[in-house]
Amino acid sequence: MVRVEVLEGAELEPLIPELARLRMAIFREWPYLYQGSLEYESRYLAKFVALPESTLVVVRDGERVVGASTALPLREAEAEFQAPFVAAGLDPGAWYYFGESVLEPAYRGRGIGVEFFRRREARARALGYRQVAFCAVERPADHPLRPPDYVPLDGFWQRRGYTRRPDLRAYFAWQDLSEAQESLKPMVFWVKQL
Ligand SMILES: CC(C)(COP(=O)(O)OP(=O)(O)OC[C@H]1O[C@@H](n2cnc3c(N)ncnc32)[C@H](O)[C@@H]1OP(=O)(O)O)[C@@H](O)C(=O)NCCC(=O)NCCS
């Protein structure tokens, strides 16, 4: 049976190994192509454990974690993600920031992605935020690893009420599967007023 549950702060701790495994498996796919490391994953996820205002929407099939979606105050996110807001004269303290949504392929197309947004927006409201944002990697249209049948998520995000903001652009480093070392990836923000 598939269950969706919202966890906060320290409640995430027991799930770290499962979340790290899931993130590394899904982010290997286009468009992230992420060559993950367990060491980076543990550090990244520890931040959520330490923050009472963090959110994890977790999807389990039985005891197995098959999907997850995270959020936290933008002022607690990496400096790279706050930078475009500061540069645009926007206060990072006024925004709740959505991190990743990852779901095993067998569980896609049944509305869990919609539920990820619904639950994170509800948590943002409960914490007093009226502005939410997330960002997505920008890959060249002719990238050799782009699957020919890939359907971009832009339409899905627009239907959830998000607006693409090309003026809010972040640069974040990770190592692609095809790279020998990390390089900066351009990422564009999408925003919504609750
Ligand atoms: C993003 C993701 C979590 C969405 O999950 P999902 O449960 O398939 O989403 P839903 O079932 O709620 O459907 C969302 C949209 O995906 C599309 N969709 C339907 N079936 C799909 C499938 N089998 N695979 C991918 N997308 C599908 C639909 O168009 C739907 O949009 P609409 O209802 O507004 O028309 C999932 O595709 C995923 O894990 N992708 C890989 C990681 C990623 O790119 N994450 C986003 C950035 S962090």
Ligand as a Chemical Component Dictionary entry (heavy atoms), coordinates in Angstrom:
data_LIG
# 
_chem_comp.id                   LIG 
_chem_comp.type                 NON-POLYMER 
_chem_comp.pdbx_formal_charge   0 
_chem_comp.three_letter_code    LIG 
# 
loop_
_chem_comp_atom.comp_id 
_chem_comp_atom.atom_id 
_chem_comp_atom.alt_atom_id 
_chem_comp_atom.type_symbol 
_chem_comp_atom.charge 
_chem_comp_atom.model_Cartn_x 
_chem_comp_atom.model_Cartn_y 
_chem_comp_atom.model_Cartn_z 
_chem_comp_atom.pdbx_ordinal 
LIG C1  C1  C 0 8.457  15.220 -10.946 1  
LIG C2  C2  C 0 7.815  13.922 -10.451 2  
LIG C3  C3  C 0 8.026  13.804 -8.951  3  
LIG C4  C4  C 0 6.317  14.008 -10.782 4  
LIG O1  O1  O 0 5.727  12.890 -10.234 5  
LIG P1  P1  P 0 4.330  12.215 -10.727 6  
LIG O2  O2  O 0 3.743  11.558 -9.542  7  
LIG O3  O3  O 0 4.540  11.444 -11.946 8  
LIG O4  O4  O 0 3.423  13.464 -11.041 9  
LIG P2  P2  P 0 1.837  13.408 -11.226 10 
LIG O5  O5  O 0 1.319  12.017 -11.397 11 
LIG O6  O6  O 0 1.272  14.242 -10.121 12 
LIG O7  O7  O 0 1.707  14.125 -12.601 13 
LIG C5  C5  C 0 2.412  15.289 -12.844 14 
LIG C6  C6  C 0 2.537  15.538 -14.298 15 
LIG O8  O8  O 0 3.417  14.606 -14.882 16 
LIG C7  C7  C 0 2.906  14.140 -16.134 17 
LIG N1  N1  N 0 2.993  12.654 -16.114 18 
LIG C8  C8  C 0 2.005  11.767 -16.154 19 
LIG N2  N2  N 0 2.474  10.511 -16.180 20 
LIG C9  C9  C 0 3.805  10.590 -16.122 21 
LIG C10 C10 C 0 4.850  9.625  -16.106 22 
LIG N3  N3  N 0 4.616  8.310  -16.186 23 
LIG N4  N4  N 0 6.120  10.073 -16.019 24 
LIG C11 C11 C 0 6.381  11.392 -15.939 25 
LIG N5  N5  N 0 5.427  12.349 -15.969 26 
LIG C12 C12 C 0 4.148  11.968 -16.066 27 
LIG C13 C13 C 0 1.517  14.643 -16.259 28 
LIG O9  O9  O 0 1.514  15.502 -17.384 29 
LIG C14 C14 C 0 1.207  15.430 -14.984 30 
LIG O10 O10 O 0 0.854  16.758 -15.225 31 
LIG P3  P3  P 0 -0.692 17.238 -15.178 32 
LIG O11 O11 O 0 -1.448 16.364 -14.207 33 
LIG O12 O12 O 0 -0.619 18.652 -14.716 34 
LIG O13 O13 O 0 -1.115 17.074 -16.585 35 
LIG C15 C15 C 0 8.432  12.676 -11.150 36 
LIG O14 O14 O 0 8.193  12.781 -12.524 37 
LIG C16 C16 C 0 9.942  12.532 -10.944 38 
LIG O15 O15 O 0 10.385 11.993 -9.930  39 
LIG N6  N6  N 0 10.772 12.979 -11.935 40 
LIG C17 C17 C 0 12.228 12.860 -11.859 41 
LIG C18 C18 C 0 12.879 13.889 -10.955 42 
LIG C19 C19 C 0 12.541 15.316 -11.331 43 
LIG O16 O16 O 0 12.715 15.749 -12.457 44 
LIG N7  N7  N 0 12.056 16.075 -10.336 45 
LIG C20 C20 C 0 11.659 17.451 -10.513 46 
LIG C21 C21 C 0 12.732 18.417 -10.216 47 
LIG S1  S1  S 0 13.499 18.179 -8.624  48 
# 
loop_
_chem_comp_bond.comp_id 
_chem_comp_bond.atom_id_1 
_chem_comp_bond.atom_id_2 
_chem_comp_bond.value_order 
_chem_comp_bond.pdbx_ordinal 
LIG C1  C2  SING 1  
LIG C2  C3  SING 2  
LIG C2  C4  SING 3  
LIG C2  C15 SING 4  
LIG C4  O1  SING 5  
LIG O1  P1  SING 6  
LIG P1  O2  DOUB 7  
LIG P1  O3  SING 8  
LIG P1  O4  SING 9  
LIG O4  P2  SING 10 
LIG P2  O5  DOUB 11 
LIG P2  O6  SING 12 
LIG P2  O7  SING 13 
LIG O7  C5  SING 14 
LIG C5  C6  SING 15 
LIG C6  O8  SING 16 
LIG C6  C14 SING 17 
LIG O8  C7  SING 18 
LIG C7  N1  SING 19 
LIG C7  C13 SING 20 
LIG N1  C8  SING 21 
LIG N1  C12 SING 22 
LIG C8  N2  DOUB 23 
LIG N2  C9  SING 24 
LIG C9  C10 SING 25 
LIG C9  C12 DOUB 26 
LIG C10 N3  SING 27 
LIG C10 N4  DOUB 28 
LIG N4  C11 SING 29 
LIG C11 N5  DOUB 30 
LIG N5  C12 SING 31 
LIG C13 O9  SING 32 
LIG C13 C14 SING 33 
LIG C14 O10 SING 34 
LIG O10 P3  SING 35 
LIG P3  O11 DOUB 36 
LIG P3  O12 SING 37 
LIG P3  O13 SING 38 
LIG C15 O14 SING 39 
LIG C15 C16 SING 40 
LIG C16 O15 DOUB 41 
LIG C16 N6  SING 42 
LIG N6  C17 SING 43 
LIG C17 C18 SING 44 
LIG C18 C19 SING 45 
LIG C19 O16 DOUB 46 
LIG C19 N7  SING 47 
LIG N7  C20 SING 48 
LIG C20 C21 SING 49 
LIG C21 S1  SING 50 
# 
